[in-house]
């Protein structure tokens, strides 16, 4: 069953930003192949339906997100500790970009309902965060 990502606190079908089936991220409510925005294989995010190495946008090793195919520390875009997404290699509280609680994505370190950017329903792989944020 596909998972959904909604805008803000909403869980209304009219506020669906993305649908994720575990492999593909689709635009809105669609699960049509023509609406695939990104493909995720558990390690790499590819643009569109591609799984070609030349179309790798990001690499995720379970903790860090890298630019392209790289796993070099100089190419770390974000670090994720299970709750916070940080800028670059930092794990300093001042570098928190987003907070994730399993259901919501919040701006910065906040967990206030007024700072909810997105609501997730179902299982959303952490590996796709760079393309939904």
N, CA, C and O atoms as a printed pandas DataFrame, in Angstrom:
     atom_number atom_name residue_name chain_id  residue_number  x_coord  y_coord  z_coord
0              1         N          UNK        A               1    0.825   -1.178    0.000
1              2        CA          UNK        A               1    0.000    0.000    0.000
2              3         C          UNK        A               1    0.877    1.252    0.000
3              4         O          UNK        A               1    1.881    1.312    0.710
4              5         N          UNK        A               2    0.502    2.229   -0.782
5              6        CA          UNK        A               2    1.281    3.453   -0.913
6              7         C          UNK        A               2    1.127    4.345    0.315
7              8         O          UNK        A               2    0.084    4.361    0.968
8              9         N          UNK        A               3    2.179    5.075    0.607
9             10        CA          UNK        A               3    2.187    6.045    1.696
10            11         C          UNK        A               3    2.018    7.437    1.107
11            12         O          UNK        A               3    2.294    7.664   -0.071
12            13         N          UNK        A               4    1.564    8.356    1.935
13            14        CA          UNK        A               4    1.305    9.701    1.432
14            15         C          UNK        A               4    1.983   10.757    2.293
15            16         O          UNK        A               4    2.208   10.571    3.489
16            17         N          UNK        A               5    2.297   11.865    1.646
17            18        CA          UNK        A               5    2.891   13.017    2.312
18            19         C          UNK        A               5    1.993   14.211    2.008
19            20         O          UNK        A               5    1.745   14.549    0.851
20            21         N          UNK        A               6    1.519   14.831    3.069
21            22        CA          UNK        A               6    0.576   15.948    2.953
22            23         C          UNK        A               6    1.254   17.271    3.289
23            24         O          UNK        A               6    2.270   17.309    3.983
24            25         N          UNK        A               7    0.684   18.331    2.792
25            26        CA          UNK        A               7    1.151   19.675    3.110
26            27         C          UNK        A               7    0.677   20.051    4.516
27            28         O          UNK        A               7   -0.498   19.891    4.846
28            29         N          UNK        A               8    1.594   20.547    5.331
29            30        CA          UNK        A               8    1.254   21.013    6.675
30            31         C          UNK        A               8    0.674   19.932    7.560
31            32         O          UNK        A               8    1.135   18.791    7.534
32            33         N          UNK        A               9   -0.331   20.279    8.341
33            34        CA          UNK        A               9   -0.966   19.338    9.273
34            35         C          UNK        A               9   -2.089   18.546    8.636
35            36         O          UNK        A               9   -2.647   17.642    9.258
36            37         N          UNK        A              10   -2.417   18.870    7.429
37            38        CA          UNK        A              10   -3.575   18.277    6.765
38            39         C          UNK        A              10   -3.395   16.790    6.473
39            40         O          UNK        A              10   -2.278   16.314    6.267
40            41         N          UNK        A              11   -4.507   16.069    6.459
41            42        CA          UNK        A              11   -4.547   14.700    5.926
42            43         C          UNK        A              11   -5.692   14.604    4.926
43            44         O          UNK        A              11   -6.268   13.537    4.714
44            45         N          UNK        A              12   -6.004   15.727    4.326
45            46        CA          UNK        A              12   -7.041   15.778    3.297
46            47         C          UNK        A              12   -6.438   15.377    1.953
47            48         O          UNK        A              12   -5.312   15.758    1.632
48            49         N          UNK        A              13   -7.181   14.618    1.182
49            50        CA          UNK        A              13   -6.668   14.165   -0.111
50            51         C          UNK        A              13   -6.319   15.333   -1.030
51            52         O          UNK        A              13   -5.471   15.187   -1.911
52            53         N          UNK        A              14   -6.939   16.461   -0.847
53            54        CA          UNK        A              14   -6.614   17.605   -1.712
54            55         C          UNK        A              14   -5.265   18.236   -1.351
55            56         O          UNK        A              14   -4.745   19.058   -2.105
56            57         N          UNK        A              15   -4.698   17.855   -0.200
57            58        CA          UNK        A              15   -3.411   18.401    0.233
58            59         C          UNK        A              15   -2.263   17.408    0.102
59            60         O          UNK        A              15   -1.208   17.601    0.708
60            61         N          UNK        A              16   -2.453   16.351   -0.678
61            62        CA          UNK        A              16   -1.379   15.376   -0.883
62            63         C          UNK        A              16   -0.317   15.982   -1.801
63            64         O          UNK        A              16   -0.601   16.389   -2.927
64            65         N          UNK        A              17    0.905   16.029   -1.290
65            66        CA          UNK        A              17    2.033   16.511   -2.083
66            67         C          UNK        A              17    2.656   15.380   -2.885
67            68         O          UNK        A              17    2.957   15.529   -4.069
68            69         N          UNK        A              18    2.847   14.227   -2.208
69            70        CA          UNK        A              18    3.537   13.086   -2.808
70            71         C          UNK        A              18    2.885   11.784   -2.365
71            72         O          UNK        A              18    2.250   11.701   -1.315
72            73         N          UNK        A              19    3.068   10.770   -3.208
73            74        CA          UNK        A              19    2.717    9.395   -2.869
74            75         C          UNK        A              19    3.992    8.578   -3.041
75            76         O          UNK        A              19    4.725    8.757   -4.013
76            77         N          UNK        A              20    4.252    7.677   -2.089
77            78        CA          UNK        A              20    5.473    6.864   -2.118
78            79         C          UNK        A              20    5.091    5.403   -1.992
79            80         O          UNK        A              20    4.396    5.019   -1.051
80            81         N          UNK        A              21    5.542    4.578   -2.940
81            82        CA          UNK        A              21    5.193    3.155   -2.920
82            83         C          UNK        A              21    6.334    2.269   -2.422
83            84         O          UNK        A              21    6.275    1.047   -2.557
84            85         N          UNK        A              22    7.359    2.875   -1.854
85            86        CA          UNK        A              22    8.514    2.122   -1.384
86            87         C          UNK        A              22    9.671    2.173   -2.359
87            88         O          UNK        A              22   10.819    1.929   -1.986
88            89         N          UNK        A              23    9.372    2.488   -3.602
89            90        CA          UNK        A              23   10.413    2.600   -4.622
90            91         C          UNK        A              23   10.321    3.917   -5.387
91            92         O          UNK        A              23   11.341    4.537   -5.689
92            93         N          UNK        A              24    9.116    4.336   -5.694
93            94        CA          UNK        A              24    8.916    5.546   -6.494
94            95         C          UNK        A              24    8.193    6.623   -5.696
95            96         O          UNK        A              24    7.287    6.342   -4.911
96            97         N          UNK        A              25    8.616    7.852   -5.918
97            98        CA          UNK        A              25    7.929    9.008   -5.363
98            99         C          UNK        A              25    7.161    9.661   -6.507
99           100         O          UNK        A              25    7.737   10.069   -7.516
100          101         N          UNK        A              26    5.849    9.748   -6.320
101          102        CA          UNK        A              26    4.951   10.267   -7.354
102          103         C          UNK        A              26    4.461   11.661   -6.988
103          104         O          UNK        A              26    4.430   12.045   -5.818
104          105         N          UNK        A              27    4.088   12.392   -7.999
105          106        CA          UNK        A              27    3.501   13.712   -7.815
106          107         C          UNK        A              27    2.055   13.557   -7.337
107          108         O          UNK        A              27    1.271   12.834   -7.951
108          109         N          UNK        A              28    1.707   14.234   -6.245
109          110        CA          UNK        A              28    0.334   14.232   -5.751
110          111         C          UNK        A              28   -0.179   12.851   -5.385
111          112         O          UNK        A              28    0.538   12.046   -4.791
112          113         N          UNK        A              29   -1.439   12.583   -5.748
113          114        CA          UNK        A              29   -2.087   11.301   -5.420
114          115         C          UNK        A              29   -1.793   10.212   -6.429
115          116         O          UNK        A              29   -2.169    9.058   -6.222
116          117         N          UNK        A              30   -1.141   10.552   -7.496
117          118        CA          UNK        A              30   -0.938    9.621   -8.600
118          119         C          UNK        A              30   -0.017    8.461   -8.240
119          120         O          UNK        A              30    0.887    8.601   -7.415
120          121         N          UNK        A              31   -0.257    7.323   -8.865
121          122        CA          UNK        A              31    0.697    6.210   -8.859
122          123         C          UNK        A              31    0.922    5.760  -10.296
123          124         O          UNK        A              31    1.258    4.604  -10.554
124          125         N          UNK        A              32    0.735    6.677  -11.213
125          126        CA          UNK        A              32    0.959    6.413  -12.631
126          127         C          UNK        A              32    2.444    6.577  -12.945
127          128         O          UNK        A              32    3.094    7.486  -12.427
128          129         N          UNK        A              33    2.973    5.708  -13.783
129          130        CA          UNK        A              33    4.396    5.787  -14.117
130          131         C          UNK        A              33    4.766    7.129  -14.743
131          132         O          UNK        A              33    5.912    7.565  -14.635
132          133         N          UNK        A              34    3.827    7.774  -15.382
133          134        CA          UNK        A              34    4.153    9.076  -15.989
134          135         C          UNK        A              34    4.317   10.177  -14.939
135          136         O          UNK        A              34    4.825   11.255  -15.249
136          137         N          UNK        A              35    3.892    9.915  -13.704
137          138        CA          UNK        A              35    4.004   10.907  -12.635
138          139         C          UNK        A              35    5.112   10.597  -11.633
139          140         O          UNK        A              35    5.137   11.165  -10.541
140          141         N          UNK        A              36    6.025    9.701  -11.997
141          142        CA          UNK        A              36    7.156    9.385  -11.115
142          143         C          UNK        A              36    8.139   10.555  -11.136
143          144         O          UNK        A              36    8.646   10.947  -12.187
144          145         N          UNK        A              37    8.391   11.094   -9.962
145          146        CA          UNK        A              37    9.363   12.180   -9.828
146          147         C          UNK        A              37   10.763   11.638   -9.572
147          148         O          UNK        A              37   11.743   12.107  -10.150
148          149         N          UNK        A              38   10.838   10.622   -8.678
149          150        CA          UNK        A              38   12.119   10.054   -8.269
150          151         C          UNK        A              38   11.968    8.562   -8.025
151          152         O          UNK        A              38   10.879    8.069   -7.729
152          153         N          UNK        A              39   13.089    7.851   -8.156
153          154        CA          UNK        A              39   13.156    6.425   -7.847
154          155         C          UNK        A              39   14.190    6.242   -6.747
155          156         O          UNK        A              39   15.270    6.831   -6.793
156          157         N          UNK        A              40   13.851    5.419   -5.753
157          158        CA          UNK        A              40   14.745    5.167   -4.622
158          159         C          UNK        A              40   14.979    3.673   -4.513
159          160         O          UNK        A              40   14.025    2.900   -4.427
160          161         N          UNK        A              41   16.250    3.252   -4.516
161          162        CA          UNK        A              41   16.568    1.824   -4.451
162          163         C          UNK        A              41   17.060    1.383   -3.077
163          164         O          UNK        A              41   17.561    0.269   -2.926
164          165         N          UNK        A              42   16.923    2.237   -2.089
165          166        CA          UNK        A              42   17.395    1.930   -0.744
166          167         C          UNK        A              42   18.712    2.606   -0.430
167          168         O          UNK        A              42   19.086    2.748    0.735
168          169         N          UNK        A              43   19.418    3.024   -1.476
169          170        CA          UNK        A              43   20.694    3.716   -1.290
170          171         C          UNK        A              43   20.785    4.984   -2.125
171          172         O          UNK        A              43   21.313    5.998   -1.668
172          173         N          UNK        A              44   20.277    4.928   -3.337
173          174        CA          UNK        A              44   20.377    6.062   -4.258
174          175         C          UNK        A              44   19.006    6.610   -4.621
175          176         O          UNK        A              44   18.020    5.877   -4.696
176          177         N          UNK        A              45   18.970    7.912   -4.844
177          178        CA          UNK        A              45   17.785    8.563   -5.391
178          179         C          UNK        A              45   18.121    8.953   -6.824
179          180         O          UNK        A              45   19.099    9.653   -7.085
180          181         N          UNK        A              46   17.285    8.483   -7.743
181          182        CA          UNK        A              46   17.462    8.758   -9.166
182          183         C          UNK        A              46   16.373    9.710   -9.634
183          184         O          UNK        A              46   15.287    9.753   -9.057
184          185         N          UNK        A              47   16.664   10.464  -10.668
185          186        CA          UNK        A              47   15.607   11.322  -11.199
186          187         C          UNK        A              47   14.673   10.502  -12.073
187          188         O          UNK        A              47   15.101    9.649  -12.850
188          189         N          UNK        A              48   13.393   10.785  -11.922
189          190        CA          UNK        A              48   12.382   10.088  -12.711
190          191         C          UNK        A              48   12.355    8.595  -12.459
191          192         O          UNK        A              48   12.541    8.138  -11.331
192          193         N          UNK        A              49   12.120    7.830  -13.532
193          194        CA          UNK        A              49   12.052    6.364  -13.441
194          195         C          UNK        A              49   13.403    5.695  -13.591
195          196         O          UNK        A              49   13.515    4.477  -13.458
196          197         N          UNK        A              50   14.413    6.469  -13.864
197          198        CA          UNK        A              50   15.737    5.931  -14.164
198          199         C          UNK        A              50   16.353    5.194  -12.980
199          200         O          UNK        A              50   16.094    5.522  -11.822
200          201         N          UNK        A              51   17.168    4.200  -13.290
201          202        CA          UNK        A              51   18.053    3.583  -12.302
202          203         C          UNK        A              51   19.470    3.549  -12.867
203          204         O          UNK        A              51   20.286    2.711  -12.482
204          205         N          UNK        A              52   19.743    4.459  -13.772
205          206        CA          UNK        A              52   21.068    4.580  -14.367
206          207         C          UNK        A              52   21.974    5.362  -13.425
207          208         O          UNK        A              52   21.544    6.341  -12.815
208          209         N          UNK        A              53   23.218    4.936  -13.307
209          210        CA          UNK        A              53   24.143    5.623  -12.401
210          211         C          UNK        A              53   24.337    7.086  -12.793
211          212         O          UNK        A              53   24.653    7.910  -11.935
212          213         N          UNK        A              54   24.157    7.420  -14.049
213          214        CA          UNK        A              54   24.320    8.824  -14.458
214          215         C          UNK        A              54   23.163    9.707  -13.972
215          216         O          UNK        A              54   23.260   10.934  -14.011
216          217         N          UNK        A              55   22.079    9.088  -13.516
217          218        CA          UNK        A              55   20.919    9.841  -13.039
218          219         C          UNK        A              55   20.786    9.852  -11.520
219          220         O          UNK        A              55   19.728   10.194  -10.993
220          221         N          UNK        A              56   21.854    9.479  -10.811
221          222        CA          UNK        A              56   21.829    9.508   -9.343
222          223         C          UNK        A              56   21.936   10.957   -8.870
223          224         O          UNK        A              56   22.874   11.675   -9.217
224          225         N          UNK        A              57   20.962   11.365   -8.079
225          226        CA          UNK        A              57   20.964   12.716   -7.512
226          227         C          UNK        A              57   21.592   12.739   -6.124
227          228         O          UNK        A              57   22.360   13.641   -5.791
228          229         N          UNK        A              58   21.246   11.710   -5.304
229          230        CA          UNK        A              58   21.721   11.631   -3.924
230          231         C          UNK        A              58   22.030   10.183   -3.564
231          232         O          UNK        A              58   21.455    9.248   -4.123
232          233         N          UNK        A              59   22.953   10.021   -2.616
233          234        CA          UNK        A              59   23.269    8.715   -2.042
234          235         C          UNK        A              59   23.022    8.820   -0.539
235          236         O          UNK        A              59   23.403    9.803    0.096
236          237         N          UNK        A              60   22.377    7.793    0.022
237          238        CA          UNK        A              60   22.065    7.764    1.453
238          239         C          UNK        A              60   22.674    6.510    2.052
239          240         O          UNK        A              60   22.399    5.405    1.584
240          241         N          UNK        A              61   23.509    6.666    3.096
241          242        CA          UNK        A              61   24.159    5.503    3.713
242          243         C          UNK        A              61   23.510    5.097    5.037
243          244         O          UNK        A              61   24.062    4.284    5.778
244          245         N          UNK        A              62   22.350    5.657    5.328
245          246        CA          UNK        A              62   21.672    5.373    6.583
246          247         C          UNK        A              62   21.862    6.469    7.604
247          248         O          UNK        A              62   21.123    6.552    8.585
248          249         N          UNK        A              63   22.856    7.314    7.374
249          250        CA          UNK        A              63   23.102    8.440    8.276
250          251         C          UNK        A              63   23.332    9.737    7.511
251          252         O          UNK        A              63   22.786   10.780    7.871
252          253         N          UNK        A              64   24.135    9.672    6.461
253          254        CA          UNK        A              64   24.446   10.873    5.693
254          255         C          UNK        A              64   23.851   10.815    4.295
255          256         O          UNK        A              64   23.696    9.751    3.697
256          257         N          UNK        A              65   23.526   12.001    3.802
257          258        CA          UNK        A              65   23.070   12.172    2.426
258          259         C          UNK        A              65   24.203   12.847    1.670
259          260         O          UNK        A              65   24.710   13.890    2.083
260          261         N          UNK        A              66   24.591   12.236    0.553
261          262        CA          UNK        A              66   25.689   12.753   -0.256
262          263         C          UNK        A              66   25.161   13.247   -1.595
263          264         O          UNK        A              66   24.115   12.812   -2.076
264          265         N          UNK        A              67   25.904   14.156   -2.171
265          266        CA          UNK        A              67   25.564   14.637   -3.499
266          267         C          UNK        A              67   25.967   13.596   -4.542
267          268         O          UNK        A              67   27.090   13.092   -4.523
268          269         N          UNK        A              68   25.055   13.280   -5.441
269          270        CA          UNK        A              68   25.348   12.337   -6.521
270          271         C          UNK        A              68   25.715   10.959   -6.016
271          272         O          UNK        A              68   25.136   10.464   -5.049
272          273         N          UNK        A              69   26.690   10.337   -6.682
273          274        CA          UNK        A              69   27.132    8.980   -6.333
274          275         C          UNK        A              69   28.179    8.960   -5.234
275          276         O          UNK        A              69   28.530    7.895   -4.727
276          277         N          UNK        A              70   28.665   10.104   -4.873
277          278        CA          UNK        A              70   29.773   10.210   -3.932
278          279         C          UNK        A              70   29.417    9.681   -2.547
279          280         O          UNK        A              70   28.267    9.748   -2.112
280          281         N          UNK        A              71   30.432    9.155   -1.869
281          282        CA          UNK        A              71   30.328    8.872   -0.433
282          283         C          UNK        A              71   31.525    9.506    0.280
283          284         O          UNK        A              71   31.952    9.055    1.343
284          285         N          UNK        A              72   32.046   10.556   -0.334
285          286        CA          UNK        A              72   33.162   11.298    0.246
286          287         C          UNK        A              72   32.625   12.271    1.293
287          288         O          UNK        A              72   31.575   12.885    1.103
288          289         N          UNK        A              73   33.346   12.405    2.386
289          290        CA          UNK        A              73   32.889   13.304    3.452
290          291         C          UNK        A              73   32.762   14.743    2.964
291          292         O          UNK        A              73   31.984   15.508    3.532
292          293         N          UNK        A              74   33.491   15.125    1.948
293          294        CA          UNK        A              74   33.381   16.500    1.442
294          295         C          UNK        A              74   32.085   16.729    0.662
295          296         O          UNK        A              74   31.722   17.871    0.379
296          297         N          UNK        A              75   31.387   15.643    0.315
297          298        CA          UNK        A              75   30.140   15.753   -0.442
298          299         C          UNK        A              75   28.897   15.495    0.404
299          300         O          UNK        A              75   27.814   15.275   -0.137
300          301         N          UNK        A              76   29.048   15.520    1.734
301          302        CA          UNK        A              76   27.894   15.333    2.617
302          303         C          UNK        A              76   27.030   16.592    2.583
303          304         O          UNK        A              76   27.494   17.693    2.878
304          305         N          UNK        A              77   25.778   16.405    2.220
305          306        CA          UNK        A              77   24.826   17.519    2.198
306          307         C          UNK        A              77   24.094   17.652    3.525
307          308         O          UNK        A              77   23.889   18.753    4.034
308          309         N          UNK        A              78   23.699   16.484    4.083
309          310        CA          UNK        A              78   22.923   16.463    5.320
310          311         C          UNK        A              78   23.318   15.243    6.147
311          312         O          UNK        A              78   23.777   14.235    5.611
312          313         N          UNK        A              79   23.131   15.353    7.458
313          314        CA          UNK        A              79   23.320   14.238    8.387
314          315         C          UNK        A              79   21.998   14.031    9.116
315          316         O          UNK        A              79   21.345   14.993    9.523
316          317         N          UNK        A              80   21.609   12.766    9.277
317          318        CA          UNK        A              80   20.351   12.452    9.954
318          319         C          UNK        A              80   20.636   11.543   11.136
319          320         O          UNK        A              80   21.305   10.520   10.985
320          321         N          UNK        A              81   20.134   11.904   12.314
321          322        CA          UNK        A              81   20.391   11.103   13.515
322          323         C          UNK        A              81   19.171   10.301   13.973
323          324         O          UNK        A              81   19.160    9.768   15.082
324          325         N          UNK        A              82   18.162   10.217   13.136
325          326        CA          UNK        A              82   16.941    9.504   13.494
326          327         C          UNK        A              82   15.827   10.436   13.924
327          328         O          UNK        A              82   14.654   10.060   13.919
328          329         N          UNK        A              83   16.192   11.643   14.295
329          330        CA          UNK        A              83   15.195   12.638   14.703
330          331         C          UNK        A              83   15.400   13.984   14.005
331          332         O          UNK        A              83   14.435   14.647   13.625
332          333         N          UNK        A              84   16.654   14.377   13.843
333          334        CA          UNK        A              84   16.964   15.682   13.259
334          335         C          UNK        A              84   17.762   15.527   11.963
335          336         O          UNK        A              84   18.617   14.651   11.836
336          337         N          UNK        A              85   17.460   16.391   11.024
337          338        CA          UNK        A              85   18.234   16.494    9.793
338          339         C          UNK        A              85   19.081   17.756    9.928
339          340         O          UNK        A              85   18.565   18.859   10.106
340          341         N          UNK        A              86   20.408   17.559    9.838
341          342        CA          UNK        A              86   21.353   18.652   10.043
342          343         C          UNK        A              86   21.967   19.099    8.720
343          344         O          UNK        A              86   21.992   18.354    7.740
344          345         N          UNK        A              87   22.450   20.311    8.719
345          346        CA          UNK        A              87   23.187   20.850    7.583
346          347         C          UNK        A              87   24.583   20.213    7.546
347          348         O          UNK        A              87   25.294   20.210    8.551
348          349         N          UNK        A              88   24.963   19.684    6.404
349          350        CA          UNK        A              88   26.300   19.131    6.229
350          351         C          UNK        A              88   26.623   18.007    7.191
351          352         O          UNK        A              88   25.776   17.164    7.486
352          353         N          UNK        A              89   27.871   18.000    7.684
353          354        CA          UNK        A              89   28.331   16.956    8.605
354          355         C          UNK        A              89   28.008   17.261   10.057
355          356         O          UNK        A              89   28.236   16.427   10.934
356          357         N          UNK        A              90   27.490   18.420   10.313
357          358        CA          UNK        A              90   27.239   18.874   11.679
358          359         C          UNK        A              90   26.164   18.043   12.380
359          360         O          UNK        A              90   25.235   17.535   11.751
360          361         N          UNK        A              91   26.316   17.922   13.686
361          362        CA          UNK        A              91   25.230   17.414   14.534
362          363         C          UNK        A              91   25.007   18.396   15.684
363          364         O          UNK        A              91   24.560   18.023   16.769
364          365         N          UNK        A              92   25.327   19.644   15.416
365          366        CA          UNK        A              92   25.116   20.711   16.391
366          367         C          UNK        A              92   23.658   21.155   16.341
367          368         O          UNK        A              92   23.062   21.235   15.267
368          369         N          UNK        A              93   23.095   21.440   17.497
369          370        CA          UNK        A              93   21.692   21.859   17.544
370          371         C          UNK        A              93   21.446   23.123   16.731
371          372         O          UNK        A              93   20.326   23.341   16.267
372          373         N          UNK        A              94   22.441   23.944   16.550
373          374        CA          UNK        A              94   22.245   25.166   15.762
374          375         C          UNK        A              94   22.151   24.880   14.261
375          376         O          UNK        A              94   21.749   25.748   13.487
376          377         N          UNK        A              95   22.520   23.672   13.854
377          378        CA          UNK        A              95   22.475   23.305   12.434
378          379         C          UNK        A              95   21.312   22.383   12.086
379          380         O          UNK        A              95   21.302   21.779   11.014
380          381         N          UNK        A              96   20.332   22.270   12.982
381          382        CA          UNK        A              96   19.148   21.450   12.702
382          383         C          UNK        A              96   18.287   22.167   11.667
383          384         O          UNK        A              96   17.860   23.303   11.873
384          385         N          UNK        A              97   18.042   21.486   10.555
385          386        CA          UNK        A              97   17.171   22.037    9.512
386          387         C          UNK        A              97   15.726   21.605    9.724
387          388         O          UNK        A              97   14.794   22.398    9.590
388          389         N          UNK        A              98   15.561   20.307   10.065
389          390        CA          UNK        A              98   14.224   19.730   10.219
390          391         C          UNK        A              98   14.231   18.735   11.370
391          392         O          UNK        A              98   15.261   18.144   11.696
392          393         N          UNK        A              99   13.059   18.561   11.981
393          394        CA          UNK        A              99   12.847   17.552   13.014
394          395         C          UNK        A              99   11.752   16.616   12.520
395          396         O          UNK        A              99   10.736   17.058   11.984
396          397         N          UNK        A             100   11.975   15.312   12.708
397          398        CA          UNK        A             100   11.037   14.291   12.236
398          399         C          UNK        A             100   10.607   13.453   13.429
399          400         O          UNK        A             100   11.445   12.987   14.200
400          401         N          UNK        A             101    9.293   13.260   13.583
401          402        CA          UNK        A             101    8.816   12.439   14.701
402          403         C          UNK        A             101    8.107   11.166   14.238
403          404         O          UNK        A             101    7.472   10.488   15.046
404          405         N          UNK        A             102    8.207   10.838   12.969
405          406        CA          UNK        A             102    7.554    9.644   12.435
406          407         C          UNK        A             102    6.242    9.945   11.754
407          408         O          UNK        A             102    5.826    9.215   10.853
408          409         N          UNK        A             103    5.590   10.996   12.164
409          410        CA          UNK        A             103    4.330   11.409   11.537
410          411         C          UNK        A             103    4.425   12.795   10.904
411          412         O          UNK        A             103    3.780   13.069    9.892
412          413         N          UNK        A             104    5.228   13.659   11.505
413          414        CA          UNK        A             104    5.349   15.032   11.013
414          415         C          UNK        A             104    6.802   15.405   10.748
415          416         O          UNK        A             104    7.726   14.854   11.346
416          417         N          UNK        A             105    6.974   16.347    9.843
417          418        CA          UNK        A             105    8.259   16.995    9.613
418          419         C          UNK        A             105    8.071   18.452   10.024
419          420         O          UNK        A             105    7.183   19.148    9.532
420          421         N          UNK        A             106    8.932   18.894   10.939
421          422        CA          UNK        A             106    8.841   20.248   11.484
422          423         C          UNK        A             106   10.017   21.086   10.988
423          424         O          UNK        A             106   11.071   20.558   10.632
424          425         N          UNK        A             107    9.817   22.369   10.973
425          426        CA          UNK        A             107   10.890   23.288   10.629
426          427         C          UNK        A             107   11.833   23.433   11.815
427          428         O          UNK        A             107   11.389   23.642   12.944
428          429         N          UNK        A             108   13.132   23.323   11.560
429          430        CA          UNK        A             108   14.137   23.490   12.611
430          431         C          UNK        A             108   14.002   22.478   13.728
431          432         O          UNK        A             108   13.665   21.319   13.487
432          433         N          UNK        A             109   14.267   22.915   14.957
433          434        CA          UNK        A             109   14.210   22.031   16.129
434          435         C          UNK        A             109   12.823   21.932   16.732
435          436         O          UNK        A             109   12.606   21.170   17.674
436          437         N          UNK        A             110   11.905   22.677   16.210
437          438        CA          UNK        A             110   10.560   22.756   16.779
438          439         C          UNK        A             110    9.788   21.445   16.657
439          440         O          UNK        A             110    9.978   20.675   15.716
440          441         N          UNK        A             111    8.920   21.215   17.626
441          442        CA          UNK        A             111    7.905   20.160   17.508
442          443         C          UNK        A             111    6.539   20.765   17.810
443          444         O          UNK        A             111    5.618   20.081   18.256
444          445         N          UNK        A             112    6.438   22.047   17.558
445          446        CA          UNK        A             112    5.171   22.755   17.743
446          447         C          UNK        A             112    4.284   22.523   16.523
447          448         O          UNK        A             112    4.767   22.501   15.391
448          449         N          UNK        A             113    3.005   22.353   16.757
449          450        CA          UNK        A             113    2.082   22.108   15.644
450          451         C          UNK        A             113    2.090   23.254   14.635
451          452         O          UNK        A             113    1.778   23.037   13.464
452          453         N          UNK        A             114    2.432   24.440   15.052
453          454        CA          UNK        A             114    2.459   25.563   14.107
454          455         C          UNK        A             114    3.659   25.490   13.157
455          456         O          UNK        A             114    3.695   26.196   12.150
456          457         N          UNK        A             115    4.634   24.643   13.473
457          458        CA          UNK        A             115    5.827   24.512   12.635
458          459         C          UNK        A             115    5.839   23.230   11.803
459          460         O          UNK        A             115    6.879   22.850   11.265
460          461         N          UNK        A             116    4.698   22.569   11.698
461          462        CA          UNK        A             116    4.609   21.355   10.877
462          463         C          UNK        A             116    4.640   21.750    9.403
463          464         O          UNK        A             116    3.809   22.528    8.935
464          465         N          UNK        A             117    5.609   21.201    8.688
465          466        CA          UNK        A             117    5.718   21.447    7.250
466          467         C          UNK        A             117    4.968   20.393    6.451
467          468         O          UNK        A             117    4.321   20.691    5.447
468          469         N          UNK        A             118    5.071   19.139    6.924
469          470        CA          UNK        A             118    4.447   18.016    6.228
470          471         C          UNK        A             118    3.965   16.985    7.228
471          472         O          UNK        A             118    4.507   16.858    8.326
472          473         N          UNK        A             119    2.928   16.244    6.826
473          474        CA          UNK        A             119    2.404   15.130    7.603
474          475         C          UNK        A             119    2.555   13.879    6.760
475          476         O          UNK        A             119    2.233   13.877    5.572
476          477         N          UNK        A             120    3.051   12.806    7.385
477          478        CA          UNK        A             120    3.280   11.551    6.670
478          479         C          UNK        A             120    2.291   10.506    7.157
479          480         O          UNK        A             120    2.008   10.411    8.351
480          481         N          UNK        A             121    1.777    9.735    6.236
481          482        CA          UNK        A             121    0.856    8.649    6.559
482          483         C          UNK        A             121    1.387    7.392    5.889
483          484         O          UNK        A             121    1.549    7.356    4.669
484          485         N          UNK        A             122    1.659    6.360    6.682
485          486        CA          UNK        A             122    2.266    5.147    6.151
486          487         C          UNK        A             122    3.771    5.189    6.357
487          488         O          UNK        A             122    4.288    6.072    7.041
488          489         N          UNK        A             123    4.469    4.230    5.761
489          490        CA          UNK        A             123    5.923    4.155    5.919
490          491         C          UNK        A             123    6.613    4.967    4.828
491          492         O          UNK        A             123    6.470    4.679    3.639
492          493         N          UNK        A             124    7.351    5.967    5.241
493          494        CA          UNK        A             124    8.124    6.801    4.323
494          495         C          UNK        A             124    9.596    6.565    4.631
495          496         O          UNK        A             124   10.042    6.819    5.750
496          497         N          UNK        A             125   10.347    6.086    3.662
497          498        CA          UNK        A             125   11.771    5.838    3.857
498          499         C          UNK        A             125   12.515    7.145    4.099
499          500         O          UNK        A             125   12.293    8.139    3.408
500          501         N          UNK        A             126   13.389    7.127    5.078
501          502        CA          UNK        A             126   14.195    8.307    5.385
502          503         C          UNK        A             126   15.094    8.691    4.222
503          504         O          UNK        A             126   15.501    9.846    4.101
504          505         N          UNK        A             127   15.398    7.741    3.382
505          506        CA          UNK        A             127   16.293    8.001    2.257
506          507         C          UNK        A             127   15.775    8.999    1.257
507          508         O          UNK        A             127   16.561    9.577    0.506
508          509         N          UNK        A             128   14.469    9.222    1.221
509          510        CA          UNK        A             128   13.923   10.150    0.222
510          511         C          UNK        A             128   13.789   11.584    0.732
511          512         O          UNK        A             128   13.341   12.459   -0.009
512          513         N          UNK        A             129   14.167   11.835    1.971
513          514        CA          UNK        A             129   13.986   13.170    2.535
514          515         C          UNK        A             129   14.579   14.307    1.701
515          516         O          UNK        A             129   13.938   15.350    1.580
516          517         N          UNK        A             130   15.770   14.156    1.122
517          518        CA          UNK        A             130   16.307   15.301    0.376
518          519         C          UNK        A             130   15.418   15.792   -0.763
519          520         O          UNK        A             130   15.471   16.970   -1.116
520          521         N          UNK        A             131   14.617   14.926   -1.333
521          522        CA          UNK        A             131   13.795   15.363   -2.468
522          523         C          UNK        A             131   12.399   15.811   -2.061
523          524         O          UNK        A             131   11.696   16.426   -2.863
524          525         N          UNK        A             132   11.985   15.519   -0.841
525          526        CA          UNK        A             132   10.664   16.004   -0.424
526          527         C          UNK        A             132   10.758   17.309    0.350
527          528         O          UNK        A             132    9.761   18.014    0.506
528          529         N          UNK        A             133   11.945   17.630    0.830
529          530        CA          UNK        A             133   12.086   18.836    1.660
530          531         C          UNK        A             133   12.469   20.046    0.857
531          532         O          UNK        A             133   12.625   21.133    1.413
